[in-house]
Amino acid sequence: MLIGFLAACGTLFSWSFGTLAFLNASRRMDPGLLNRARLLLAVVATFVLASITMQVWPWQLFSNTGINQWMWLGISGVVGLALGDLFGFTSLRILGARRQSVLSTIAPAAAAITAYVMLGEELSVRSMIGMGLSIAGVMYAMSSVEEKTEVQHDGYGSFATGVLLAIGGSICQGSGLVLAKIGLQSDGGNIAPFLATFMRMSVGFAATYLLDIIRRAPHRPLREAFVDKTAARSMYLGTIAGPIIGVTLSLVAASRLNVAVAQTIFSLIPFVVMGIATIVHKEPLHWRSVVGAAVAVAGIVLLLG
């Protein structure tokens, strides 16, 4: 129990610091390039970790998975990582870590709705009230005139665009989680977590090139992500804190704690980000944002309870 609680808290702080690190990187390089380079680093890391934890040769990883697992985990990688994180990094660049983290609390609601549609999971009255609270809290937090003015002053994009991208990213990430669950249960299940993460990351990485073609984005070679040393260091830190340390600790937390308890602890990220942004980066903290975030997190607790 204690180990699970400590792991959940470690996940909370790792993902919070990772968000702030990616903020620095996203404001020094193209968000699409950041997403691709970050996924490449994560693919390599999870490939190595999967081989070590499963005690197999690297090429044996591909023989331990089924077609349906690759299909569903791959689709979840496209939706949640390639598309969802592209939206997420772009909104992070525009809105900043504090505002984007509040908007990300919509993801559990999106996951619950997707699970209801695709898996037939129960959507109780309590869950619907929780979703309503989360959405209301986010809307209240983001309706502040000061927030809009500060985003306009930062000059990375319009407030409305940032909010829409953040909502789209949260919906994609929540849906991607449900698709990943289908993949984990396919072909008899029994797939190692790091291997599943590697599969999601690798397909998501490949899909970033397809997304560039669809949105007619200019081609940016991967080496451009490492030209700016400051941006590269932030990207390394964000990748280590998020997909590597954060995911690892979240798996420990999920195995030692009730999943709803672990997810509730994870949902406190906006408050940690607010604290760091206020103390370290001297960002102004508006009471409306704090109240809205509190209402949104209360909604998550109801949704997961």
N, C-alpha and C positions, 0 to 999 in steps of 0.2 A: 504493500500500500504506500509506504513512505517513498520507496524507489519510484513508483509510478507517479506520485505527486511531484517529486523533484524533477523527473523526466518531463512531465507536462509543463512545469514552470520553465525548465530549460528550453523546451520547444517554443514557448511564448516569447522568451527573450531573444532566442536565435532568430526567429522569424521577424521580430520587431527590428532588430539590428540589421537584418538582411534587407528589409524594406527601405531603411534609411540609406544603406549602402547602394542599393539599386537606384535610389533617387539621385544620388550624386552622379552615378554612371549615366543615367537616362538624360541628364541635362548637359552631358558632355559628348554624347554620341547618339546616333539615330536609334530610337527605341526598337525598331525592327532588327537592326544589326545587333543590338544588345541582347535581344531575346535569342537570336540564333547562336551567338557566341556563348551565351550562358548555357543554352541547351547542350552545345557541344562539350563544354567542360563537365556538365552534369552527366552526359552520356558516358564519357571516359571514366568518371569517378564511380558511377553506379555499376559499370561493367566490371571494374576491378573489384569493388566491394562485393558484388554478387558472386564472383568467382571465388573470393576468399571465404566468405561466409558459408557458401554451399560446398566448399572444398572440392571443386571440380576444375578441370582445365577450361579456359575461356571458350573454346569452340564447343564444349559440351553443353553450354548454356542453351544453345539453339535446339538441341535435341530433347530438352526437358520441357518443351512447351508445345501446346496444340495450336491448330489453325484458328479455332474460335478465340482462344486466348489472345493470339496476335491480332486478330481482327478487332475485337472489342477494346483491348488495351490500346491498340493503335488509333482507333477512332477517338478514344478518350484523350489520347495525346494530341491529336489534331485539334479537337474542340477545346480542351482545357489548357493546353500548353502553347501550341502554335498560335491559335486565334485568341484564346482568353488572355494569355500573358502579353500578347502584342497589344491588345486593348488596355491591359493593366499597366504596362510600362509607359504607354503613351499618356494615359490619364495621370499616372504618377508624375510624369514630367510636367504636365500642365498644372495639376492641383497641389502637388506636394504630398509628402508622406502622411501627414496628419489627416487631411481631408480624404485622401484616397483610402486610408485604412478604415475610416468610418463607413464609407460607401461599400467596402468589401464585406460588411456584415450582411449584405443581401444574399451572399453565396449560399448559406445554409437553407434559406427559403427556396432558392432556385433548385437546390439539390432535392429538397422535400417534394416539390411539385413534379420534378422529373422522375423521381422514384415512384410517385403515385401513378404517373402516366405509363411509365415503361415497366415497372416491376409490380405494380398493383399494391404497393405498400400503403398501409392505412394513413389517412390524413384526418386526424381527429379535430374536434372543435378547438381543443387546446392548441393544437399545432397551427390552425388557421389564425387564432388570436395572436399567437407568437409571431407569425409571419407579418400580420398586420402591424404589430408593435414595432418590429424591425424596420419595416418600410416607413412607418410614421416617424420613428426616431431619426432615420436618415434624412427624410424630407425636412424635418424641423432643423437638424444640424446644418443642412446646406442652404437654408433659406435666409441666412444672415447676410445683410448687406455688406458687412465688413469682410466676409469670406470672399464674396464676388470681387470686391475692390482690390483685395490683396492678390488674388489670382491675376486680375488684369494688370496690376502693377508688376508682377513677376515677368509677364510678357512672353510666356511660352505657349499661349493659346487661349481660346475663349473658355469661360467658366462652363457654359452650357455643353460645349464639346467634351470637356474633361469629365463632367458628370455623366453624360451619356456613354462615353467610353468605359468609365468605371463600372457603371451598371451592366453594360454589355459584357465586360470582362468577368464580373462576378457571376452572371448567369452562365457564361461558358464554363467557368471553373467549377461551379456547383453541378452543372450537367455532366462535365467531364468526370467528376467523382463518381456519379451514378454509373456511367458507362464503364469506368474502371472496375466497379463492383461486379458488374455483369461479367467482365473479363476474368476477374479473380475466381468467379464461381463456374466458369466454363470448363469443359473438358475434364470434369471431375474435381476441379479446384486444385488444391495442394500446390500452389506456386509460391515460391519464396518472395517476400516483399521487395528486396533489392532487385531481383530479376524482373518483377512486374514494373518497378519504377524505371529500370533500364529500357524495357520494351516501350513504355509510354514516351520516355524521353527521346529515344532514337527515332521513332516514327514522327513525333512532334518536330524534331530537328529537321528531318527530311521535308516535312510539310511546310516549313517556313519558306523554302524556295518556291513551292507551288503558290503560296500566298502572295509572294512578290510578283509572280507572273499575273495572277488574277487582279491584283490592285495596281499593276503596271508601275511598280516601284523601281527606281533606278538600281542597277546591280551594284552592290557594295561587297567587295571581297572581304572574307573573314579577317584578313590581316589588318584591315582598317580598325578593327575593334581593339587592337593592341598598340596602336600608334600613340595615342594619348595615354601616357603612363599612369596619370592620376585616375582617369576613367577606368583603365584596365585593373588597377588595384582595387577600386570600388567594386568592380564586377567580380573579381576573385573573392573578395570578402563576402559579397552578397551570395555567391554560389556556394561557398563553404558554409555560411550561416544558414542558408535556406534549404536547398535540395540535399545537402549532405548531412550536416549536424542536425538541423531542424527535423528533417524527415526521419533520421535514425532515432532521435529522442521521441518523436511522435509515435513511432512503432512500439518503443518500450512502454510509453505511457498507455497506449491503447491495449497492450497485452497485460498490464498490471492494474489498470483502473477501469471502471465502468466507462464505456465509450462516450456516453452523454456527459459525464463529469469531465473527461479529458477535453471534449470539444468545447465545453463551457469555458474551461481555462484558456484554451486557444483563442476563444472569441474576445478575450480581454486585450488583444493586440492594439486596438485603437488607443487605449489608455496608456499603455507603455510607450507607444510612439508619441503620443501627446506629451508625456513627461519628458522624454528624451529631447524632443524638438523644442520644448519650452526651456529646459535647463541648459542643454548643451548648445543648441542653435539659436537660443534667445528669440524664438518665434512667439508672437502674441497668442495667448490662449483665450478664446471667447467662451463665456459661460454657456451660450446657446449650443456650441459644439459639444461641450461636456455633457449637458443634459440630453441632447439628441443621441449621443453615443451610449449613454447609460440606458436610455429607453430601448435602443436597438439591441444592446446586449441582453437586457431583460427579456426581449422578444425571443432571442436565441435560446435562452435558458428554458422558456416555456416550450419552444419548438422541439428541443432535444430532451426535455424532461419526461 
